[in-house]
């Protein structure tokens, strides 16, 4: 799927495409409701829509939402777009699939950026500010039997995510896929600031799956 991205919107890279492939392996056909949180270009929401699901995309960036609408029109797909952080714009709604490639790059700042392109990747000192909020709130937004799919780097703690999802009440929590490779440019940039130890050269990018 070829996507357009407006200036300031993060173009999908390998972790998003990994997660898009995982979505295709789930039962997200007609009659299913899918949610893409921290949607960015909309690749995950569009993938779910192409599978036949009724798809919703959430992002804090107005440019991201416009990018999603443009890509949906270009591919003749329907995606509802709503602005806000994590689950706030879909309060009270439940879905059969929730997928997210959240910001997960450790940052020299302790909080989340309020504006700018870095909102797409910076997530506090430990890179978990958005991810932990997703883990805690996801069960309340999944239908019975619904699936949560997350992707992130091993640098921010795979076991911490698995443990948090189990504590939140989700079942069958597992690492669905793992790909090892060199640090990407965003991680390298943070390494230069001292946020990531200088002796780390590689990371695992993992897809984590859980069910309600």
C-alpha positions in Angstrom: 0.0 0.0 0.0 1.6 3.3 -1.1 0.9 6.2 1.2 1.2 9.9 1.0 2.4 11.8 4.1 2.0 15.5 4.6 5.0 17.5 6.0 5.3 16.9 9.7 3.6 13.5 9.6 5.8 10.5 10.3 6.0 8.2 7.3 5.5 4.5 8.2 8.7 2.4 8.6 9.4 -1.2 9.2 7.7 -1.5 12.5 4.4 -0.2 11.1 4.6 -2.6 8.2 5.2 -5.5 10.6 2.1 -4.6 12.5 0.1 -4.2 9.3 1.0 -7.7 8.3 -0.1 -8.9 11.8 -3.5 -7.2 11.3 -4.0 -9.2 8.1 -3.7 -12.4 10.0 -6.5 -11.5 12.4 -10.2 -12.0 11.8 -11.0 -8.4 11.0 -13.4 -8.8 8.2 -16.9 -7.3 7.6 -18.9 -6.7 10.8 -15.7 -6.2 12.9 -14.7 -2.9 14.5 -11.0 -1.9 14.4 -9.2 1.0 16.1 -5.8 2.4 15.3 -4.4 4.5 18.1 -1.5 6.9 17.4 -2.4 6.4 13.8 0.1 8.8 12.0 -0.2 8.1 8.3 -3.1 5.7 8.9 -1.4 2.6 7.6 -2.9 0.4 10.3 -6.4 1.8 10.1 -6.3 1.5 6.3 -5.1 -2.1 6.5 -8.0 -3.0 8.7 -10.4 -1.2 6.4 -9.0 -3.1 3.4 -9.6 -6.3 5.3 -13.3 -5.3 5.5 -13.5 -3.9 9.1 -15.2 -0.7 10.1 -12.1 1.3 11.0 -11.3 4.2 13.2 -8.1 6.2 13.5 -7.0 8.3 16.5 -4.2 10.8 16.5 -3.3 14.1 18.3 -2.1 15.7 15.0 -4.5 17.5 12.7 -2.0 16.9 9.8 -2.0 13.2 10.6 -5.8 13.0 10.4 -5.8 14.9 7.1 -3.1 12.6 5.8 -5.3 9.6 6.8 -8.3 11.0 5.0 -6.3 11.7 1.9 -4.9 8.2 1.9 -8.4 6.7 2.5 -9.8 8.6 -0.4 -6.8 7.6 -2.6 -7.4 3.9 -1.9 -11.2 4.1 -1.8 -11.4 3.1 1.8 -13.5 4.3 4.6 -11.8 5.3 7.8 -13.3 7.5 10.6 -10.8 9.9 12.0 -11.0 11.4 15.5 -8.5 13.8 17.2 -7.1 13.2 20.7 -4.7 11.2 22.7 -5.0 7.4 23.1 -8.6 6.4 24.0 -10.1 9.8 25.0 -11.9 10.4 21.7 -13.6 6.9 21.7 -14.7 6.9 25.3 -17.4 4.2 25.9 -16.7 2.4 22.6 -15.4 -1.1 22.2 -13.6 -2.8 19.3 -12.8 -6.2 18.0 -9.2 -5.1 17.2 -7.0 -2.4 18.7 -3.7 -1.9 17.0 -1.0 0.7 17.9 2.5 1.7 16.9 2.8 4.3 19.7 5.6 6.8 20.3 8.2 4.7 22.1 11.6 6.4 21.7 13.2 7.4 25.0 13.7 11.1 25.2 15.8 13.6 27.2 12.6 15.3 28.3 10.4 13.7 30.9 7.0 14.5 29.4 5.4 14.3 26.0 5.9 16.9 23.3 2.9 19.2 23.0 3.5 20.0 19.3 5.8 19.2 16.4 6.7 16.1 14.5 8.5 14.6 17.6 5.0 13.8 19.0 5.1 10.8 16.7 8.1 9.2 18.5 9.2 10.8 21.8 7.7 9.2 24.9 9.5 10.4 28.1 12.7 9.3 29.7 11.8 5.5 29.5 9.9 5.7 26.2 6.8 4.2 28.0 4.5 7.2 28.7 2.0 6.4 25.9 2.6 2.6 25.9 1.7 2.2 29.5 -1.5 4.3 29.1 -2.5 2.0 26.2 -1.8 -1.2 28.2 -3.9 0.0 31.2 -6.9 1.3 29.2 -7.1 -1.2 26.3 -9.2 -3.8 28.1 -12.1 -1.3 28.6 -12.2 -0.8 24.9 -12.1 -4.4 23.7 -15.1 -6.5 23.0 -15.0 -10.0 24.5 -12.6 -12.0 22.4 -11.1 -8.8 21.1 -7.4 -8.6 20.2 -4.8 -6.0 21.1 -1.7 -5.7 18.9 1.2 -3.4 19.9 4.7 -2.9 18.4 7.7 -1.4 20.2 11.4 -1.7 20.8 13.1 -4.1 23.3 15.0 -1.0 24.6 11.9 0.0 26.5 11.2 -3.3 28.1 9.3 -6.3 26.6 8.7 -8.0 29.9 7.4 -4.8 31.4 4.7 -4.7 28.6 3.8 -8.3 29.0 3.4 -7.9 32.8 1.4 -4.7 32.5 -1.0 -6.3 30.0 -1.6 -9.3 32.3 -2.1 -7.0 35.3 -4.7 -5.1 33.2 -6.7 -8.3 32.8 -5.8 -9.4 29.3 -5.2 -13.0 28.4 -2.9 -15.0 26.0 -0.3 -12.2 26.2 2.6 -13.1 24.0 5.4 -11.9 21.8 3.9 -12.6 18.3 6.9 -11.6 16.3 10.5 -10.4 16.9 12.9 -8.9 14.5 16.5 -8.0 15.5 18.5 -5.2 13.8 20.7 -2.2 14.2 19.3 0.9 16.0 17.4 3.2 13.7 18.1 6.9 13.2 15.6 8.0 15.9 17.2 5.8 18.5 20.7 6.9 17.4 19.7 10.5 17.8 18.7 9.9 21.4 21.8 7.9 21.9 23.8 11.0 21.0 22.1 12.9 23.8 22.9 10.2 26.4 19.4 8.9 26.8 20.3 5.5 25.4 23.6 3.9 26.5 26.4 4.3 24.0 27.3 0.6 24.0 23.9 -0.5 22.5 24.1 -1.2 18.8 21.0 -3.4 18.2 17.4 -3.7 19.3 14.5 -6.2 18.9 11.3 -4.8 17.4 8.5 -6.9 18.7 4.8 -7.3 18.1 2.9 -8.1 21.3 -0.6 -9.7 21.1 -3.2 -10.1 23.8 -6.9 -10.9 24.0 -9.8 -9.9 26.2 
